Amino acid sequence: MIRHLGLALICSATAAAAEAPRVAVDIAPVHALVAQVMKGVGTPELIVPPGASPHGYAMRPSQSRSLSEADAVVWVGPDLTPWLDGPLDALASDASQLVLLDVPQVLKLQVREGGGFLGHHHGEEDHGDHEGHDDHAGHDDHADHEGHADHEGHDDHAEHMTHDDHTLDPHAWLAPENAALWMLEISVVLGALDPDNALTYEANAREGAAGLAALTADINSILEPVRGRPFVVYHDAYQYFEHSFAMPATGALSGGDAQPAGAARVAEIRDMISAAGATCVMSEPQFNPGLVAAVGAAHTGVADPLGASFESGPALYADVLRGLATSLAACLQE
């Protein structure tokens, strides 16, 4: 009897795993959020490997296959990965698609122009037409998510606030408040595809959101001793982190698309560093160290916004944000 019961439980667990939705995700930090929501049920597939630029990437056959076999695709949106739009239409037209920048109440910031941000305010933000975050605090009522059919098609991007002129900063995963909203939305989408595990998805999302609240407090403690000190970033990808933790950068060597900086911009940043008294430049592993050295900052920190140096899984998202905070604080304290 016990042997038969054990076999039945194994078969049941195997069946549950086999029936889990197949989910394809664009980048590693978002993959971590989906992995948290799917914990104990299944494992999502990653399209863009950590360390590769999401702004331009050529998919391998295995990644194309992940799209074609997906029941759901979770991605930041075409502002981050414009090259993914076509493959989604061709390979995953029947999959439910969740565009994270379209989630109600998500914080959206405009791309900053030029190399210097002095005098630039984060006020150019958009939370949609919603009044606040209060109705997400308990998330007891999913009635306002009835329109999930909108995620199933991908014919009209008109509702993307600025997709046409590409002025929306897509690095929105670096705001933990966005990540918390996204996990709740992911749980709703997956619950619709897999009702048997809907409660598990929701519980996992709530657990993840609680973890992000603790992470936010931890990061604020890390940054408090250096708050207000000027710094420059190589790649203008951190505006959401700056906004969430009141740590505004002075300028950036390259724009949000990570294109190499020209001589004029390097000179502009060098002058700005001198004028502001900035001693820290935050770079990334894949960028030219010679260009970083050319701006004349005394100290360099290494940021990893895509999680290239961390193990994949639910913990990667927190690792990315905590690693960024720790590296920035160390750079500013030197």
C-alpha contacts under 8 A as a table, 3 or more apart, distances in Angstrom:
res1	aa1	res2	aa2	distance
1	M	4	H	5.06
1	M	5	L	6.09
2	I	5	L	4.95
2	I	6	G	6.06
3	R	6	G	5.12
3	R	7	L	6.22
4	H	7	L	5.02
4	H	8	A	6.07
5	L	8	A	4.96
5	L	9	L	6.20
6	G	9	L	5.12
6	G	10	I	6.24
7	L	10	I	5.07
7	L	11	C	6.12
8	A	11	C	5.08
8	A	12	S	6.02
9	L	12	S	4.95
9	L	13	A	6.09
10	I	13	A	5.13
10	I	14	T	6.07
11	C	14	T	5.01
11	C	15	A	6.05
12	S	15	A	5.09
12	S	16	A	6.17
13	A	16	A	5.05
13	A	17	A	6.21
14	T	17	A	5.15
14	T	18	A	6.09
15	A	18	A	4.97
15	A	19	E	6.09
16	A	19	E	5.15
16	A	20	A	6.26
16	A	41	V	7.05
17	A	20	A	5.27
17	A	41	V	5.91
17	A	42	G	5.98
20	A	41	V	6.23
20	A	42	G	5.70
20	A	194	D	6.97
21	P	42	G	7.49
21	P	70	A	7.67
21	P	71	D	5.81
21	P	72	A	7.23
21	P	190	L	7.29
21	P	193	L	6.92
21	P	194	D	6.78
22	R	43	T	7.97
22	R	44	P	6.63
22	R	45	E	7.74
22	R	69	E	7.06
22	R	70	A	4.89
22	R	71	D	5.13
22	R	72	A	6.51
23	V	43	T	7.75
23	V	44	P	4.89
23	V	45	E	6.10
23	V	70	A	5.35
23	V	71	D	5.97
23	V	72	A	4.85
23	V	73	V	5.65
23	V	74	V	7.30
24	A	44	P	5.81
24	A	45	E	4.71
24	A	46	L	5.96
24	A	47	I	6.74
24	A	66	S	6.29
24	A	67	L	6.12
24	A	70	A	5.95
24	A	72	A	6.44
24	A	73	V	4.80
24	A	74	V	6.33
25	V	28	A	7.84
25	V	30	V	6.84
25	V	31	H	5.56
25	V	34	V	7.89
25	V	44	P	6.82
25	V	45	E	6.04
25	V	46	L	5.06
25	V	47	I	5.92
25	V	73	V	5.84
25	V	74	V	4.90
25	V	75	W	5.74
26	D	30	V	7.13
26	D	31	H	7.16
26	D	46	L	6.03
26	D	47	I	4.98
26	D	48	V	5.65
26	D	74	V	6.75
26	D	75	W	5.08
26	D	76	V	7.26
27	I	30	V	5.62
27	I	31	H	6.04
27	I	46	L	6.51
27	I	47	I	6.61
27	I	48	V	5.34
27	I	49	P	6.95
27	I	50	P	7.20
27	I	54	P	7.22
27	I	75	W	7.55
27	I	306	L	7.10
28	A	31	H	4.73
28	A	32	A	6.16
28	A	46	L	6.74
28	A	48	V	7.34
28	A	49	P	6.92
28	A	50	P	5.98
28	A	306	L	6.09
28	A	307	G	6.38
28	A	312	S	7.08
28	A	316	L	7.70
29	P	32	A	5.12
29	P	33	L	6.67
29	P	173	W	7.21
29	P	306	L	6.14
29	P	307	G	6.59
29	P	316	L	6.42
29	P	317	Y	4.98
29	P	320	V	7.56
30	V	33	L	5.05
30	V	34	V	6.34
30	V	74	V	7.95
30	V	75	W	7.51
30	V	76	V	7.94
30	V	173	W	7.21
30	V	317	Y	7.51
31	H	34	V	5.12
31	H	35	A	5.97
31	H	44	P	6.79
31	H	45	E	7.58
31	H	46	L	6.38
31	H	313	G	7.43
31	H	314	P	7.82
32	A	35	A	4.94
32	A	36	Q	6.18
32	A	312	S	6.86
32	A	313	G	5.14
32	A	314	P	4.32
32	A	315	A	6.61
32	A	316	L	5.69
32	A	317	Y	5.66
33	L	36	Q	5.12
33	L	37	V	6.47
33	L	179	A	7.25
33	L	182	W	7.96
33	L	183	M	6.21
33	L	208	G	7.87
33	L	314	P	6.12
33	L	317	Y	6.85
34	V	37	V	5.08
34	V	38	M	6.10
34	V	44	P	6.81
34	V	183	M	6.93
34	V	186	I	6.96
34	V	314	P	7.63
35	A	38	M	5.00
35	A	39	K	5.82
35	A	42	G	7.81
35	A	43	T	5.98
35	A	44	P	6.18
35	A	313	G	6.07
35	A	314	P	5.17
36	Q	39	K	5.17
36	Q	204	N	6.27
36	Q	205	A	6.95
36	Q	208	G	6.58
36	Q	313	G	7.61
36	Q	314	P	4.69
36	Q	315	A	8.00
37	V	183	M	6.53
37	V	186	I	7.24
37	V	187	S	6.22
37	V	200	T	7.97
37	V	201	Y	5.17
37	V	202	E	7.29
37	V	203	A	8.00
37	V	204	N	4.89
37	V	205	A	5.13
37	V	208	G	7.57
38	M	41	V	5.32
38	M	42	G	5.50
38	M	43	T	6.50
38	M	44	P	7.76
38	M	200	T	7.93
38	M	201	Y	6.05
38	M	204	N	7.26
39	K	42	G	6.45
39	K	43	T	7.42
39	K	201	Y	7.85
39	K	204	N	6.89
39	K	314	P	7.98
41	V	197	N	7.53
45	E	66	S	6.73
46	L	49	P	6.70
46	L	63	Q	7.67
47	I	59	M	7.43
47	I	63	Q	5.52
47	I	66	S	7.70
48	V	52	A	6.50
48	V	53	S	7.79
48	V	54	P	6.49
48	V	57	Y	7.32
48	V	59	M	7.65
49	P	52	A	5.77
49	P	308	A	7.99
50	P	306	L	5.85
50	P	307	G	5.89
50	P	308	A	4.32
50	P	309	S	7.90
51	G	286	Q	7.56
51	G	306	L	6.66
51	G	307	G	7.38
51	G	308	A	4.75
52	A	57	Y	7.19
53	S	56	G	5.93
53	S	57	Y	6.46
54	P	57	Y	6.06
54	P	80	L	6.54
54	P	81	T	5.68
55	H	80	L	5.78
55	H	81	T	5.26
55	H	82	P	7.24
55	H	83	W	7.86
55	H	257	D	6.37
56	G	81	T	6.86
56	G	82	P	7.89
56	G	83	W	6.66
57	Y	83	W	7.35
59	M	63	Q	5.87
59	M	64	S	6.37
60	R	63	Q	5.28
60	R	64	S	6.35
61	P	64	S	5.02
61	P	65	R	6.11
62	S	65	R	5.01
62	S	66	S	6.31
63	Q	66	S	4.96
63	Q	67	L	6.49
64	S	67	L	5.17
64	S	68	S	6.30
64	S	87	P	7.76
64	S	91	L	7.41
65	R	68	S	5.00
65	R	69	E	6.09
66	S	69	E	5.28
66	S	70	A	5.98
67	L	70	A	5.16
67	L	73	V	7.44
67	L	88	L	7.15
67	L	91	L	6.05
67	L	92	A	5.70
68	S	91	L	4.64
68	S	92	A	5.18
69	E	92	A	7.54
70	A	73	V	6.59
70	A	92	A	6.80
70	A	95	A	6.16
71	D	94	D	7.61
71	D	95	A	4.74
71	D	96	S	6.30
72	A	95	A	4.91
72	A	96	S	4.50
72	A	97	Q	5.69
72	A	98	L	7.59
72	A	190	L	7.91
73	V	92	A	7.89
73	V	95	A	6.64
73	V	96	S	6.24
73	V	97	Q	4.81
73	V	98	L	6.22
74	V	97	Q	6.04
74	V	98	L	4.87
74	V	99	V	6.30
74	V	100	L	7.19
75	W	97	Q	7.84
75	W	98	L	6.43
75	W	99	V	5.37
75	W	100	L	6.08
76	V	79	D	7.77
76	V	80	L	6.58
76	V	81	T	7.82
76	V	99	V	5.55
76	V	100	L	4.75
76	V	101	L	5.79
76	V	170	P	7.19
76	V	172	A	7.95
77	G	80	L	5.88
77	G	81	T	6.40
77	G	82	P	7.62
77	G	99	V	5.25
77	G	100	L	6.53
77	G	101	L	6.27
77	G	170	P	7.71
78	P	81	T	4.82
78	P	82	P	4.24
78	P	83	W	7.52
78	P	84	L	7.02
78	P	85	D	6.37
78	P	163	H	7.17
79	D	82	P	5.95
79	D	163	H	6.10
79	D	166	H	6.39
79	D	168	L	6.89
79	D	169	D	7.47
79	D	170	P	5.64
80	L	170	P	5.25
80	L	171	H	7.32
81	T	84	L	5.55
81	T	85	D	7.55
82	P	85	D	5.78
83	W	86	G	6.60
83	W	87	P	7.74
84	L	87	P	5.48
84	L	88	L	6.15
85	D	88	L	5.31
85	D	89	D	6.47
86	G	89	D	5.25
86	G	90	A	6.19
87	P	90	A	4.93
87	P	91	L	5.54
87	P	92	A	7.36
88	L	91	L	5.30
88	L	92	A	4.87
88	L	93	S	6.27
89	D	92	A	5.88
89	D	93	S	4.97
89	D	154	H	7.00
90	A	93	S	6.32
92	A	95	A	5.25
93	S	152	E	7.94
93	S	153	G	6.94
93	S	154	H	7.42
94	D	152	E	7.09
94	D	153	G	7.69
95	A	152	E	6.27
96	S	151	H	5.60
96	S	152	E	4.14
96	S	153	G	7.22
96	S	189	V	7.98
97	Q	151	H	4.75
97	Q	152	E	5.38
97	Q	153	G	7.07
97	Q	154	H	7.45
98	L	151	H	5.39
98	L	152	E	7.94
98	L	186	I	7.73
98	L	189	V	7.80
99	V	102	D	5.48
99	V	103	V	7.02
99	V	151	H	7.41
100	L	103	V	5.33
100	L	182	W	6.61
101	L	106	V	6.68
101	L	108	K	7.38
101	L	160	H	7.56
101	L	170	P	7.69
101	L	172	A	7.66
102	D	106	V	7.41
102	D	159	E	7.60
102	D	160	H	6.49
103	V	106	V	5.79
103	V	181	L	7.84
103	V	182	W	7.14
103	V	185	E	7.41
104	P	127	H	7.23
104	P	128	G	6.37
104	P	130	H	7.24
105	Q	127	H	4.50
105	Q	128	G	5.62
105	Q	129	D	7.63
105	Q	130	H	5.91
105	Q	132	G	6.95
105	Q	133	H	6.78
106	V	126	D	7.74
106	V	127	H	5.36
106	V	128	G	7.31
106	V	178	N	5.63
106	V	181	L	7.07
107	L	125	E	6.73
107	L	126	D	5.89
107	L	127	H	5.08
107	L	172	A	7.35
107	L	175	A	7.99
107	L	177	E	7.98
107	L	178	N	6.38
108	K	125	E	5.38
108	K	126	D	5.03
108	K	127	H	6.39
108	K	168	L	7.08
108	K	169	D	7.15
108	K	170	P	7.89
108	K	172	A	6.89
109	L	122	H	7.20
109	L	124	E	5.99
109	L	125	E	4.48
109	L	126	D	6.52
109	L	168	L	6.16
109	L	169	D	5.64
109	L	239	Q	7.85
109	L	240	Y	7.45
110	Q	124	E	6.01
110	Q	125	E	6.54
110	Q	167	T	5.68
110	Q	168	L	4.60
110	Q	169	D	5.22
111	V	167	T	5.22
111	V	168	L	5.46
111	V	169	D	4.66
111	V	256	G	7.22
112	R	117	F	7.48
112	R	120	H	7.94
113	E	116	G	7.98
113	E	255	G	8.00
114	G	117	F	7.64
114	G	255	G	7.78
115	G	251	G	5.27
115	G	252	A	5.15
115	G	253	L	6.20
115	G	254	S	7.23
115	G	255	G	7.58
115	G	265	R	6.44
115	G	268	E	7.09
115	G	269	I	6.60
116	G	250	T	6.10
116	G	251	G	4.17
116	G	252	A	6.62
116	G	268	E	7.84
116	G	269	I	7.07
116	G	272	M	7.32
117	F	120	H	5.02
117	F	249	A	6.95
117	F	250	T	5.27
117	F	251	G	5.07
118	L	250	T	5.83
118	L	251	G	7.45
121	H	124	E	7.03
122	H	125	E	6.56
122	H	243	H	6.71
127	H	130	H	6.44
127	H	132	G	7.80
132	G	135	D	7.48
133	H	136	H	5.58
133	H	137	A	6.89
134	D	137	A	5.38
135	D	138	G	6.83
135	D	139	H	6.58
136	H	139	H	4.79
136	H	181	L	7.48
139	H	142	H	6.80
139	H	184	L	7.92
141	D	144	D	7.52
142	H	145	H	5.46
142	H	146	E	7.51
142	H	188	V	7.83
143	A	146	E	5.80
144	D	147	G	7.53
145	H	148	H	6.09
145	H	188	V	7.79
146	E	149	A	7.77
147	G	150	D	5.87
148	H	151	H	5.51
148	H	152	E	7.35
148	H	189	V	7.17
149	A	152	E	5.31
149	A	153	G	7.50
150	D	153	G	6.17
151	H	154	H	7.21
154	H	157	H	7.21
156	D	159	E	7.55
157	H	160	H	5.57
157	H	163	H	7.42
158	A	161	M	7.55
158	A	163	H	7.86
160	H	163	H	5.52
161	M	168	L	7.46
162	T	165	D	5.72
162	T	166	H	5.76
162	T	167	T	5.80
162	T	168	L	5.59
163	H	166	H	5.04
163	H	167	T	7.29
163	H	168	L	7.05
169	D	172	A	7.19
169	D	256	G	7.12
171	H	174	L	6.36
171	H	237	A	5.90
171	H	238	Y	7.14
171	H	239	Q	7.75
171	H	240	Y	6.93
172	A	175	A	5.90
172	A	178	N	6.92
172	A	240	Y	5.91
173	W	176	P	6.91
173	W	178	N	6.41
173	W	179	A	6.04
173	W	240	Y	7.68
174	L	178	N	7.96
174	L	179	A	7.96
174	L	238	Y	6.90
174	L	240	Y	5.45
174	L	241	F	5.06
174	L	305	P	7.57
174	L	321	L	7.02
175	A	178	N	5.44
175	A	179	A	6.69
175	A	240	Y	5.06
175	A	241	F	5.31
175	A	243	H	7.68
175	A	244	S	5.81
176	P	179	A	4.88
176	P	180	A	6.25
176	P	212	L	6.39
176	P	216	T	7.23
176	P	244	S	7.50
177	E	180	A	5.20
177	E	181	L	6.47
177	E	212	L	7.95
177	E	244	S	7.95
178	N	181	L	5.17
178	N	182	W	6.08
179	A	182	W	4.99
179	A	183	M	6.21
179	A	209	A	7.83
180	A	183	M	5.36
180	A	184	L	6.60
180	A	205	A	7.77
180	A	208	G	7.21
180	A	209	A	4.85
180	A	212	L	6.97
181	L	184	L	5.36
181	L	185	E	6.35
182	W	185	E	5.01
182	W	186	I	5.94
183	M	186	I	4.95
183	M	187	S	6.13
183	M	205	A	5.20
183	M	206	R	7.98
183	M	208	G	7.42
183	M	209	A	7.40
184	L	187	S	5.17
184	L	188	V	6.52
184	L	202	E	6.80
184	L	205	A	5.43
184	L	206	R	7.15
185	E	188	V	5.13
185	E	189	V	6.36
186	I	189	V	5.15
186	I	190	L	6.09
187	S	190	L	5.22
187	S	191	G	5.82
187	S	198	A	7.15
187	S	201	Y	4.91
187	S	202	E	5.28
187	S	205	A	6.36
188	V	191	G	5.00
188	V	192	A	6.25
188	V	198	A	7.46
188	V	201	Y	7.74
188	V	202	E	7.25
189	V	192	A	5.29
189	V	193	L	6.61
190	L	193	L	5.05
190	L	194	D	5.90
190	L	195	P	7.95
190	L	198	A	7.05
190	L	201	Y	7.22
191	G	194	D	4.92
191	G	195	P	4.97
191	G	196	D	7.70
191	G	197	N	6.43
191	G	198	A	4.02
191	G	199	L	7.57
191	G	201	Y	6.64
191	G	202	E	7.93
192	A	195	P	5.70
192	A	198	A	7.31
194	D	197	N	5.79
194	D	198	A	6.35
195	P	198	A	4.87
196	D	199	L	7.76
197	N	200	T	5.21
197	N	201	Y	6.31
198	A	201	Y	5.17
198	A	202	E	6.27
199	L	202	E	5.11
199	L	203	A	6.06
200	T	203	A	5.11
200	T	204	N	6.03
201	Y	204	N	5.16
201	Y	205	A	6.14
202	E	205	A	5.05
202	E	206	R	6.21
203	A	206	R	5.14
203	A	207	E	6.13
204	N	207	E	5.00
204	N	208	G	6.09
205	A	208	G	4.99
205	A	209	A	6.13
206	R	209	A	5.04
206	R	210	A	6.20
207	E	210	A	5.20
207	E	211	G	6.26
208	G	211	G	5.00
208	G	212	L	6.29
209	A	212	L	5.03
209	A	213	A	6.44
210	A	213	A	5.16
210	A	214	A	6.58
211	G	214	A	5.20
211	G	215	L	6.12
212	L	215	L	4.76
212	L	216	T	6.00
212	L	318	A	7.52
213	A	216	T	5.18
213	A	217	A	6.50
214	A	217	A	5.22
214	A	218	D	6.25
215	L	218	D	4.98
215	L	219	I	6.13
215	L	318	A	6.96
215	L	322	R	7.61
216	T	219	I	5.16
216	T	220	N	6.17
217	A	220	N	5.17
217	A	221	S	6.36
218	D	221	S	5.18
218	D	222	I	6.41
219	I	222	I	4.95
219	I	223	L	6.19
219	I	245	F	7.91
219	I	321	L	7.90
219	I	322	R	6.31
219	I	325	A	6.20
220	N	223	L	5.18
220	N	224	E	5.84
220	N	245	F	6.52
221	S	224	E	5.34
221	S	225	P	7.85
222	I	225	P	7.16
222	I	325	A	6.71
222	I	326	T	6.68
222	I	329	A	6.85
223	L	226	V	5.57
223	L	227	R	5.91
223	L	325	A	6.57
223	L	326	T	7.83
223	L	329	A	5.85
224	E	227	R	5.20
225	P	329	A	7.95
226	V	229	R	5.84
226	V	329	A	6.24
226	V	332	L	6.36
226	V	333	Q	6.83
227	R	246	A	7.54
227	R	247	M	6.20
228	G	247	M	6.73
228	G	248	P	7.87
229	R	278	A	7.43
229	R	332	L	6.98
230	P	248	P	7.85
230	P	249	A	6.50
230	P	250	T	5.94
230	P	276	A	6.75
230	P	277	G	7.03
230	P	278	A	4.88
230	P	279	T	7.48
230	P	280	C	7.56
231	F	249	A	5.46
231	F	250	T	5.65
231	F	251	G	7.53
231	F	273	I	7.87
231	F	278	A	5.21
231	F	279	T	6.58
231	F	280	C	4.99
231	F	281	V	5.89
231	F	282	M	7.56
231	F	332	L	7.52
232	V	249	A	5.60
232	V	250	T	5.39
232	V	251	G	5.03
232	V	252	A	5.64
232	V	253	L	7.75
232	V	273	I	7.57
232	V	278	A	7.28
232	V	280	C	6.32
232	V	281	V	4.72
232	V	282	M	6.26
233	V	236	D	6.38
233	V	249	A	6.91
233	V	251	G	6.43
233	V	252	A	4.76
233	V	253	L	6.58
233	V	281	V	5.37
233	V	282	M	4.56
233	V	283	S	6.16
234	Y	252	A	5.26
234	Y	253	L	4.68
234	Y	254	S	5.93
234	Y	281	V	6.80
234	Y	282	M	5.97
234	Y	283	S	5.03
234	Y	284	E	7.45
234	Y	292	V	7.10
235	H	238	Y	7.89
235	H	252	A	5.87
235	H	253	L	6.17
235	H	254	S	4.96
235	H	255	G	5.92
235	H	256	G	6.22
235	H	257	D	7.96
235	H	258	A	5.64
235	H	283	S	7.17
235	H	284	E	7.97
236	D	239	Q	7.01
236	D	251	G	7.94
236	D	252	A	5.45
236	D	253	L	7.56
236	D	254	S	6.24
236	D	255	G	5.07
236	D	256	G	4.68
236	D	257	D	7.97
236	D	258	A	7.44
237	A	240	Y	7.91
237	A	255	G	7.83
237	A	256	G	5.44
237	A	305	P	7.98
238	Y	241	F	5.24
238	Y	242	E	6.09
239	Q	242	E	4.95
239	Q	243	H	6.03
239	Q	248	P	7.55
239	Q	249	A	7.95
240	Y	243	H	4.99
240	Y	244	S	6.10
241	F	244	S	5.14
241	F	245	F	6.12
241	F	247	M	7.68
242	E	245	F	5.43
242	E	246	A	5.49
242	E	247	M	4.53
242	E	248	P	5.02
242	E	249	A	7.07
243	H	246	A	5.35
243	H	247	M	6.80
243	H	248	P	6.98
244	S	247	M	8.00
249	A	252	A	7.75
250	T	272	M	7.84
250	T	273	I	7.99
250	T	276	A	7.83
251	G	269	I	6.83
251	G	272	M	7.80
252	A	255	G	6.82
252	A	269	I	7.24
253	L	261	A	5.83
253	L	265	R	6.61
253	L	266	V	6.36
253	L	269	I	6.62
254	S	257	D	7.66
254	S	258	A	5.56
254	S	259	Q	5.97
254	S	260	P	6.00
254	S	261	A	5.12
255	G	258	A	5.50
255	G	259	Q	6.56
256	G	259	Q	7.92
261	A	265	R	6.05
261	A	266	V	6.48
262	G	265	R	5.44
262	G	266	V	6.33
263	A	266	V	5.11
263	A	267	A	6.19
264	A	267	A	5.15
264	A	268	E	6.17
265	R	268	E	4.88
265	R	269	I	6.16
266	V	269	I	5.21
266	V	270	R	6.09
266	V	291	L	7.94
266	V	294	A	7.38
266	V	295	V	6.20
267	A	270	R	5.01
267	A	271	D	6.23
267	A	295	V	7.22
268	E	271	D	5.30
268	E	272	M	6.16
269	I	272	M	4.86
269	I	273	I	6.02
269	I	295	V	6.43
270	R	273	I	5.22
270	R	274	S	6.38
270	R	294	A	7.79
270	R	295	V	4.53
270	R	296	G	6.33
271	D	274	S	5.15
271	D	275	A	6.16
272	M	275	A	5.02
272	M	276	A	5.92
273	I	276	A	5.28
273	I	277	G	5.71
273	I	278	A	4.91
273	I	279	T	7.21
273	I	295	V	7.70
273	I	296	G	7.81
273	I	297	A	7.06
274	S	277	G	5.24
274	S	278	A	6.71
275	A	278	A	7.92
278	A	297	A	6.99
279	T	297	A	4.86
279	T	298	A	5.04
279	T	299	H	5.86
279	T	332	L	7.22
280	C	297	A	5.69
280	C	298	A	6.32
280	C	299	H	4.77
280	C	300	T	5.53
280	C	301	G	7.06
280	C	331	C	5.76
280	C	332	L	5.95
281	V	292	V	7.30
281	V	297	A	6.26
281	V	299	H	6.41
281	V	300	T	4.89
281	V	301	G	6.23
281	V	331	C	7.81
282	M	300	T	5.74
282	M	301	G	4.64
282	M	302	V	5.61
282	M	303	A	6.25
282	M	328	L	7.01
282	M	331	C	7.93
283	S	287	F	6.90
283	S	292	V	7.26
283	S	300	T	6.85
283	S	301	G	6.10
283	S	302	V	4.97
283	S	303	A	5.90
284	E	287	F	5.67
284	E	302	V	5.20
284	E	303	A	5.09
284	E	304	D	6.01
285	P	302	V	6.67
285	P	303	A	7.56
285	P	304	D	7.37
288	N	291	L	5.49
288	N	292	V	6.70
289	P	292	V	5.00
289	P	293	A	6.18
290	G	293	A	5.05
290	G	294	A	6.16
291	L	294	A	4.98
291	L	295	V	7.05
292	V	295	V	5.93
292	V	296	G	7.72
293	A	296	G	5.65
293	A	297	A	6.92
297	A	300	T	7.34
299	H	331	C	6.03
299	H	332	L	7.91
299	H	334	E	7.10
300	T	331	C	6.14
301	G	327	S	5.55
301	G	328	L	6.07
301	G	330	A	7.46
301	G	331	C	5.26
302	V	324	L	7.78
302	V	327	S	6.30
302	V	328	L	7.90
303	A	323	G	7.29
303	A	324	L	5.31
303	A	327	S	6.76
303	A	328	L	7.81
304	D	307	G	5.47
304	D	308	A	6.49
304	D	309	S	7.19
304	D	320	V	6.42
304	D	323	G	7.48
304	D	324	L	6.70
305	P	320	V	6.00
305	P	321	L	7.59
305	P	324	L	7.38
306	L	320	V	7.22
307	G	310	F	5.31
307	G	311	E	7.90
307	G	316	L	6.65
307	G	317	Y	7.62
307	G	319	D	7.65
307	G	320	V	5.60
310	F	316	L	6.18
310	F	319	D	7.01
310	F	320	V	7.66
311	E	316	L	6.37
312	S	315	A	7.47
312	S	316	L	5.73
313	G	316	L	5.70
314	P	317	Y	6.80
315	A	318	A	5.67
315	A	319	D	6.26
316	L	319	D	4.87
316	L	320	V	6.14
317	Y	320	V	5.23
317	Y	321	L	6.61
318	A	321	L	5.32
318	A	322	R	5.93
319	D	322	R	5.24
319	D	323	G	5.69
320	V	323	G	5.18
320	V	324	L	6.14
321	L	324	L	5.12
321	L	325	A	6.25
322	R	325	A	5.11
322	R	326	T	6.05
323	G	326	T	5.12
323	G	327	S	6.02
324	L	327	S	5.27
324	L	328	L	6.05
325	A	328	L	5.19
325	A	329	A	6.03
326	T	329	A	5.21
326	T	330	A	6.14
327	S	330	A	5.17
327	S	331	C	6.13
328	L	331	C	5.11
328	L	332	L	6.19
329	A	332	L	5.20
329	A	333	Q	6.09
330	A	333	Q	5.14
330	A	334	E	6.39
331	C	334	E	5.59
